[in-house]
Structure formats: C-alpha cells, structure tokens
Amino acid sequence: MIGAGHPLGATGISQIIEITQQLQNNAKKRQVSNVKKG
C-alpha cells in the first residue's frame, strides 16, 4: 500500500487491525453492517 504511505510489512498489520475493529463493531465511519467474518 504505497499509496497509503505504509512502509514494507506494515500493510499486513494495518489490515489485521481493520479486520479486528470491524469484527468488534468498532470501526466507526468505516464499519460494515452485519459483519460476521474477517
């Protein structure tokens, strides 16, 4: 994700954090309704 300014290796961590926030219903404006899987 060079467009996001992530250094090499940080993209995977960013994706894990996003998935965790979605599953915990804690993603605020980015939240997907009725998410069941990550």
Secondary structure as the mmCIF struct_conf table of DSSP 4:
data_model
#
loop_
_struct_conf.conf_type_id
_struct_conf.id
_struct_conf.beg_label_comp_id
_struct_conf.beg_label_asym_id
_struct_conf.beg_label_seq_id
_struct_conf.end_label_comp_id
_struct_conf.end_label_asym_id
_struct_conf.end_label_seq_id
HELX_RH_3T_P HELX_RH_3T_P1 ILE A 2 ALA A 4
TURN_TY1_P TURN_TY1_P1 GLY A 5 GLY A 5
HELX_LH_PP_P HELX_LH_PP_P1 HIS A 6 PRO A 7
TURN_TY1_P TURN_TY1_P2 LEU A 8 GLY A 9
HELX_RH_AL_P HELX_RH_AL_P1 ALA A 10 LEU A 23
TURN_TY1_P TURN_TY1_P3 GLN A 24 ASN A 25
HELX_RH_3T_P HELX_RH_3T_P2 LYS A 28 ARG A 30
HELX_LH_PP_P HELX_LH_PP_P2 GLN A 31 VAL A 32
TURN_TY1_P TURN_TY1_P4 SER A 33 ASN A 34
#
